[in-house]
Amino acid sequence: MNKLIVSPAPHVHSSDSVRRNMLNVIIALVPAYIVSLVAFGWGVLITTAISITACIVFEYLISRYLLHSQPTIGDLSAVLTGLLLAFNLPSTLPWWIVVIGAFAAIAIGKMAFGGLGQNIFNPALVGRVFLLIAFPAQMTTWPKPMGFAGSYVDAVTAPTPLAAMKEALKTHNASVLDSLPDFWDMATGFVGGSFGEVSAIALLAGGIYLLCTRTITWHIPVSIILTVGVIASLMYVCGVEGAVAPHYHLVAGGLMLGAIFMATDYVTSPMTPLGQLIYGVGIGIIVMVIRIWGAYPEGMSFAILIMNGVTPLLNMYIRPKRFGEKKAEQAPKK
């Protein structure tokens, strides 16, 4: 006799599986990873290997010995968490800080809630924000792209484009923007920052792959990018001193990485298209508020985590139509 099995999200329909979807995201990250490898050299390989290995080990140990459940490392979710965490880190970050970030991502961001499908917040961003608060100096020391000629332990540092944009707004001095890299340099890569800040074009290519394979839908990425673009355009058109053209905001920082690969996480994003649009607009607004008035130049991680907390409310009040549900017929007028 067949039984109906009820399980927690994420619910995967058709012939897809969690492992297949995770693999699609990993494949989509390959172009951006290659660009970051060319830009920053061996530090990218070292940081990624440490991050992924630590995430796998921590998830296995916690599942096996604390939760006493079957380890689920075979679904590639721990691998993807480690890869996304690495994409949010400087390539010169000391190995032991990477391990701490991996522990925070897996133990606090994922397994504390019961594992995949039950976590409220994106695990990789939990690890990233934990490190940003605990080790602000190391997490904001960005290596200058030097390729394989650069050193993992003694790299030349360089400010990020967002730092220059932030300084211009803070001081109301547009001359600070003279140090801003060319737009195409920012779009194609080879600027200071984390792995996920080097090439917006490579990240967009990965996003197109995810859309073509139906791993994600357009609602969240497009709503985030459009919201940031609209707010940046209003600032630029209104003549705010120190404001840059909107297309710079779109390729700077972790906007593309967050909009395409992190905000679209199945577990922590809304279920319905309308909920996803509201979720994306909320992320875009928070990103620009932090970029303009916040203490940090970039606000993508904080914005996604904040809206992760709003997701249960969006799912509660914006529910999909039940299968077979029909609108109640209106009572005939007397």
Phi, psi and omega in degrees: 000127179285141180243147175278121181257123179255127183224159179289163177296158008276137178266119182256127183257171180061211185272002180289166175216165178300316181299318181295317179294319176298319180295322178298319179294320179298316179298320181295335180277349185300314180302315180294326180293321179296318179298316180294326178294319178293324183285317189249350173078213190298334179301328178296313179297315183295311181297318180295315181298318179294316183296312182294315180299315180296319179297317179297314182296314181295319179294320179296312183295318181292318179296315187285318191249342178256313180271348180051047179234168180290123179302141184245028183293343179290345180278001176071005180293323178292323177297315181294321177300315179296321180292316179293323176298316179299322179296342181259012185240154169292146182289349181256011182296133179305145188299324184288333175288323176299318179297318177298318178297320178296320178296316179297320181296313185278309186289315184270314186282336186237297189287335178297337179265356179114359178106189184303132179096350183238352180285142181275323186249153178296118186301317182297322179287329174299315178296319182293314181292324176301314179292323180297323179281320184280325183229066185297324182294311181293326184280348179242019173258102189262132179285148175279133180302119180225008180065208182283356176282341181284162180255140179294322186264344185219062183274157175281128183269157180209146178289153177275158176303323180296328179296319178293320179295321179294317181296322179296319179290322183291319183265355184055040183235101183292341181294338178299332183288353177296335179275358181292132179298162175299148183304317183289332173295320179289324183286326184264339179130192176064045170233159180295147179149194177276178180306317188281005180250001191275330185210101178295325181295317179295322178293321176296322177299319176295323178295321177297320177299317179295324177291319180294326178272002179059030175286325175229169172249171186281344193301311184287308181300315183294318181294324177293310184296317179295319180297313178298317180296320180294313181296316179296323179294318179298319179297318183290317181292324180284356175076032177297127183298124180093354180286144179253166178301145186300329183293338175292320179298327185288331182256356182269151174067206183261025183299309182294318178299313181292317184293321186270319191251338187247319178291338183272007178308128184304317189287322190257006178246159183296161184273325188264153178302318179296317177299322179293323178294316178297318178302313181294318178298318178299318178297315180300318179295315181295321178303313182289326176299316180289320179297327183273313187244349186284172180283331180261148178295326183246143181231014186297315182298313180296320181297316180294317180295321178298314180286336170302321179291336179275341184307314178302324178292319178297320178292331181285318187262343177240087186260148176290155178294133180294147181298123179085000183287140178236150178293140180295133180289140180287142180291139181297141179287141179274000000 
